[in-house]
Amino acid sequence: MVLQYKLKKESERAWKDYPGKDKLEKLGISVDKCDFRLLNEDKSKILAEKGSYEKVMKRFRQIEFFKHRK
Protein backbone atom coordinates (compact mmCIF):
# COMPACT_ATOMS: atom_id res chain seq x y z
CA MET A 1 0.00 0.00 0.00
CA VAL A 2 1.12 3.54 -0.71
CA LEU A 3 0.35 6.50 1.53
CA GLN A 4 0.26 9.87 -0.23
CA TYR A 5 -0.14 13.44 1.02
CA LYS A 6 -0.63 17.00 -0.14
CA LEU A 7 -1.11 20.28 1.69
CA LYS A 8 -4.73 21.24 2.33
CA LYS A 9 -4.27 24.76 1.01
CA GLU A 10 -2.76 23.50 -2.27
CA SER A 11 -5.67 21.44 -3.51
CA GLU A 12 -4.68 21.64 -7.20
CA ARG A 13 -1.16 20.27 -6.67
CA ALA A 14 -0.24 16.65 -7.30
CA TRP A 15 -0.19 14.00 -4.58
CA LYS A 16 3.26 13.07 -3.23
CA ASP A 17 4.38 9.80 -1.64
CA TYR A 18 4.55 10.12 2.14
CA PRO A 19 8.23 10.02 3.24
CA GLY A 20 7.46 9.62 6.96
CA LYS A 21 6.52 11.93 9.77
CA ASP A 22 10.12 12.81 10.71
CA LYS A 23 11.13 13.79 7.18
CA LEU A 24 7.92 15.77 6.72
CA GLU A 25 8.55 17.71 9.94
CA LYS A 26 12.12 18.47 8.78
CA LEU A 27 10.53 20.25 5.81
CA GLY A 28 8.47 22.28 8.27
CA ILE A 29 5.18 20.57 7.44
CA SER A 30 2.83 19.27 10.12
CA VAL A 31 0.57 16.27 9.44
CA ASP A 32 -2.35 18.44 10.63
CA LYS A 33 -1.88 20.69 7.59
CA CYS A 34 -2.05 17.82 5.07
CA ASP A 35 -4.64 15.59 3.45
CA PHE A 36 -3.78 11.92 3.05
CA ARG A 37 -4.99 9.03 0.92
CA LEU A 38 -4.17 5.34 0.64
CA LEU A 39 -3.58 3.52 -2.66
CA ASN A 40 -2.77 -0.05 -3.62
CA GLU A 41 0.81 -0.93 -4.66
CA ASP A 42 0.13 -0.28 -8.37
CA LYS A 43 -1.43 3.09 -7.52
CA SER A 44 -4.43 2.08 -9.61
CA LYS A 45 -7.07 1.90 -6.87
CA ILE A 46 -7.84 4.25 -4.00
CA LEU A 47 -8.26 2.27 -0.76
CA ALA A 48 -8.98 5.27 1.48
CA GLU A 49 -10.29 8.59 0.19
CA LYS A 50 -8.79 11.95 1.11
CA GLY A 51 -8.87 12.52 4.85
CA SER A 52 -6.87 13.19 7.99
CA TYR A 53 -3.80 11.15 8.92
CA GLU A 54 -5.66 9.38 11.72
CA LYS A 55 -8.61 8.43 9.50
CA VAL A 56 -6.42 7.04 6.71
CA MET A 57 -4.16 5.13 9.11
CA LYS A 58 -7.21 3.59 10.78
CA ARG A 59 -8.26 2.22 7.38
CA PHE A 60 -4.69 1.00 6.75
CA ARG A 61 -4.73 -0.98 10.00
CA GLN A 62 -8.13 -2.49 9.14
CA ILE A 63 -6.84 -3.69 5.76
CA GLU A 64 -3.68 -5.14 7.29
CA PHE A 65 -5.68 -6.96 9.99
CA PHE A 66 -7.95 -8.70 7.48
CA LYS A 67 -5.11 -9.39 5.05
CA HIS A 68 -3.18 -11.42 7.66
CA ARG A 69 -6.20 -13.03 9.30
CA LYS A 70 -6.66 -16.75 8.68
C-alpha positions in Angstrom: 0.0 0.0 0.0 1.1 3.5 -0.7 0.3 6.5 1.5 0.3 9.9 -0.2 -0.1 13.4 1.0 -0.6 17.0 -0.1 -1.1 20.3 1.7 -4.7 21.2 2.3 -4.3 24.8 1.0 -2.8 23.5 -2.3 -5.7 21.4 -3.5 -4.7 21.6 -7.2 -1.2 20.3 -6.7 -0.2 16.6 -7.3 -0.2 14.0 -4.6 3.3 13.1 -3.2 4.4 9.8 -1.6 4.6 10.1 2.1 8.2 10.0 3.2 7.5 9.6 7.0 6.5 11.9 9.8 10.1 12.8 10.7 11.1 13.8 7.2 7.9 15.8 6.7 8.6 17.7 9.9 12.1 18.5 8.8 10.5 20.2 5.8 8.5 22.3 8.3 5.2 20.6 7.4 2.8 19.3 10.1 0.6 16.3 9.4 -2.3 18.4 10.6 -1.9 20.7 7.6 -2.0 17.8 5.1 -4.6 15.6 3.5 -3.8 11.9 3.0 -5.0 9.0 0.9 -4.2 5.3 0.6 -3.6 3.5 -2.7 -2.8 -0.1 -3.6 0.8 -0.9 -4.7 0.1 -0.3 -8.4 -1.4 3.1 -7.5 -4.4 2.1 -9.6 -7.1 1.9 -6.9 -7.8 4.3 -4.0 -8.3 2.3 -0.8 -9.0 5.3 1.5 -10.3 8.6 0.2 -8.8 12.0 1.1 -8.9 12.5 4.9 -6.9 13.2 8.0 -3.8 11.2 8.9 -5.7 9.4 11.7 -8.6 8.4 9.5 -6.4 7.0 6.7 -4.2 5.1 9.1 -7.2 3.6 10.8 -8.3 2.2 7.4 -4.7 1.0 6.8 -4.7 -1.0 10.0 -8.1 -2.5 9.1 -6.8 -3.7 5.8 -3.7 -5.1 7.3 -5.7 -7.0 10.0 -7.9 -8.7 7.5 -5.1 -9.4 5.1 -3.2 -11.4 7.7 -6.2 -13.0 9.3 -6.7 -16.8 8.7 
